[in-house]
Amino acid sequence: LAAITMPTLVLCGADDNDNGSAGRLAEALPDASRATIPGTHMSSVTKPELGAALAAFLAG
């Protein structure tokens, strides 16, 4: 993972407790930022916070 130098956004649901560690993944990527979205693994994709986090990341 250390070889991935492109800016990366790690997203996770606040209540997603069974899909590894988003925090550790973000720490392992040299240029990563992390956003936590309300909800579970799948319900978080319906939240407006997801779109806001993506837009902010893409805007730089």
ROVO-576544 format. One record per atom (N, C-alpha, C, O): residue in three letters; x, y, z. Coordinates in steps of 0.001 Angstrom, whole numbers, plus 524288, in hexadecimal, padded with zeros to 5 digits. Layout:
<sites>
ALAXYZ ...
</sites>
This chain:
<sites>
LEU8032A7FB4D80000 LEU800008000080000 LEU80354804F180000 LEU801AD808FE7FE01 ALA807E58049F8022E ALA80B46809398027B ALA80CD780B317FD17 ALA80E5A80FBA7FC8B ALA80C84807E77F922 ALA80DF28097C7F3D3 ALA809A480C957F11E ALA80A9280EE67ED02 ILE804FD80CAA7F357 ILE800A980F9E7F105 ILE8012F815457F2CD ILE800098168A7F74B THR802E78189C7EF4F THR803F181E0C7F0C0 THR7FFA8821C47EEFE THR7FFDE826697F037 MET7FBD181FD87EC30 MET7F77D8231D7EA6D MET7F3FB824747EF0F MET7F31D821247F26E PRO7F1EF829457EF4B PRO7EE4282A917F374 PRO7E9B3826AA7F37D PRO7E7828255D7EF69 THR7E85F824E47F815 THR7E474820C77F8B5 THR7E0A5822557FCFA THR7E2328246980107 LEU7DBA98214F7FC0C LEU7D7AB8223D7FFFE LEU7D5BA81CFA801EE LEU7D3D9819C77FEDF VAL7D62E81C19806F7 VAL7D433817588096E VAL7CF0C818CA80C07 VAL7CEE781C1180F8B LEU7CAD98165780A4A LEU7C5A08175580C62 LEU7C3D3812AA80F8D LEU7C50080E3180E3B CYS7C0F8813B7813BB CYS7BEA580F6B816AB CYS7B9C98115E81971 CYS7B9448160081A9C GLY7B64480DC281A76 GLY7B1AA80EFC81D89 GLY7B31180F1F8234B GLY7B63980BFB8251D ALA7B0C3812B482620 ALA7B1EA8134082BB5 ALA7B0A880E4182EC0 ALA7B32980D15832AE ASP7ACC880B5C82CE7 ASP7AB368068C82F91 ASP7ACF2801AD82C9D ASP7AAC27FD7782D64 ASP7B0DA802388293D ASP7B2EF7FDD18263D ASP7B7627FB6582961 ASP7BBCC7FD4D82946 ASN7B62D7F73682C25 ASN7BA037F4D382FA7 ASN7BC027EF8F82DC9 ASN7BEF37ECFC83097 ASP7BA7C7EDE68291E ASP7BBF77E8A382779 ASP7BECF7E87D82239 ASP7BEC97E47781F97 ASN7C13F7ECCC820AE ASN7C3FE7ECE581BA8 ASN7C98C7EEE381C37 ASN7CB567F1F8818FC GLY7CC3C7ED3B82025 GLY7D1A77EEE0820DB GLY7D1F97F4298237F GLY7CE327F5F7825DD SER7D66E7F69882317 SER7D7557FB8B825C0 SER7D87F7FFD4821D1 SER7DCB77FFF381F82 ALA7D4CC803528210F ALA7D5A0807BE81D87 ALA7DA0180B3A81F8F ALA7DCFD80D6C81C7E GLY7DA6480BBC824A3 GLY7DE8680EF1826EA GLY7E3F080CDB825B2 GLY7E76D80FCF82434 ARG7E4A0807CF82653 ARG7E9BB805748251F ARG7EAF0805C081F50 ARG7EF6F8068E81DCE LEU7E6F18051B81C0A LEU7E7C2805928166A LEU7E98280B178150C LEU7ED3A80BC681213 ALA7E6E280F058172D ALA7E857814718161A ALA7EDDD8159C8180C ALA7F0C58187781580 GLU7EF4E8137181C7E GLU7F4978144281E8E GLU7F8BC811AF81B1F GLU7FD218139C81AC9 ALA7F76480D6181897 ALA7FB2780A8681561 ALA7FC0380D0D81008 ALA7FFF780C0980D7E LEU7F8678104580E57 LEU7F8E2812ED8094C LEU7FB718183680A24 LEU7F99F81B4180D65 PRO7FFA28196380749 PRO802AD81E2180855 PRO7FFA982340807BB PRO800BC826FE80A8D ASP7FBED8237B8041F ASP7F924828658032A ASP7F3478278D80392 ASP7F0528290980014 ALA7F1A082528807DC ALA7EC1A823E18088C ALA7E97B8279C80C51 ALA7EBE0829A180FF7 SER7E4878287380B52 SER7E12C82AFF80F23 SER7DC9F8274981015 SER7DB8E823CE80CF1 ARG7DA008281781467 ARG7D5DC82480815FE ARG7D0F48278E8173A ARG7D12D82BBB81999 ALA7CC85825738159A ALA7C779827C6816EE ALA7C3FB8238081921 ALA7C3A281F39816F7 THR7C171824B581D67 THR7BDC48211681FCB THR7B8478232081EBE THR7B7018279682000 ILE7B51381FCD81C70 ILE7AFCD8212C81AD7 ILE7ABFA81E9A81EA1 ILE7ACC681A1882018 PRO7A7D98215882043 PRO7A40781EDF823B9 PRO7A1C1819EC82140 PRO7A0B1819C881C8F GLY7A108815F082466 GLY79E868112F8228B GLY7A22080C8182281 GLY7A68980CAB8246B THR7A0158084E82040 THR7A2F38036781FD9 THR7A5D68033281AA4 THR7A60A8070A817C2 HIS7A8097FEAF81981 HIS7AB017FDF8814A9 HIS7A7BA7FF7080FE3 HIS7A9958024180C76 MET7A2F27FD9680FA4 MET79FB27FEA280B0B MET79C248035D80BB3 MET79B3D8062C807E7 SER79A1B804558105A SER7967F808C1810E2 SER7994580DF981040 SER796C5811E280EFF SER79E5680E1A81114 SER7A1338130981095 SER7A1408150880AF7 SER7A1F0819B680A18 VAL7A0888119280724 VAL7A0A181355801AE VAL79BD98168E80042 VAL79BBF818FD7FC1D THR797E6816A08039B THR79335819BA8028C THR7934E81EFE80552 THR78F9B82206804D4 LYS797618201F8082B LYS797AE824E380B51 LYS799FD8296880833 LYS79DAA828A380532 PRO797E482E15808E0 PRO79A118329F80623 PRO79FAE833CE807C5 PRO7A29983637804CD GLU7A12F8322880C65 GLU7A6918330480E2D GLU7AA858304080AAD GLU7AEF98320180A2C LEU7A8E882BF580845 LEU7AC6E82931804B6 LEU7ADAF82C9F80004 LEU7B23B82D387FE92 GLY7A9AB82EDC7FDA5 GLY7AA878325A7F934 GLY7ADC3837117FAAE GLY7B11F838C37F7AF ALA7ACC7839347FF49 ALA7AFC283DC180113 ALA7B58183C60801D4 ALA7B8F083F6C80065 ALA7B690837D080411 ALA7BC0083628804E4 ALA7BEC4835497FFB0 ALA7C34A836CA7FF0D LEU7BC15832E27FC01 LEU7BE64832057F6D5 LEU7BF748372D7F40B LEU7C3A0837E97F1C4 ALA7BBAF83AB87F439 ALA7BC5983FC77F19E ALA7C0E2842D27F3FD ALA7C3FD8452A7F12A ALA7C142842C87F928 ALA7C58A845947FBC1 ALA7CACE843337FA4B ALA7CE908460C7F958 PHE7CB1B83E087FA1B PHE7CFFC83B6F7F8AA PHE7D18183CBB7F30D PHE7D60683DF97F1FD LEU7CDCC83C757EF81 LEU7CEEF83D7B7E9FE LEU7D037843377E8FA LEU7D313844787E551 ALA7CE1A846AC7EC36 ALA7CF3A84C437EBA1 ALA7D4BA84D927ED7A ALA7D6DC851B17EC35 GLY7D6FB849FF7F07E GLY7DC5284AB77F259 GLY7DC7D84DF27F711 GLY7E0B484EF27F928 
</sites>
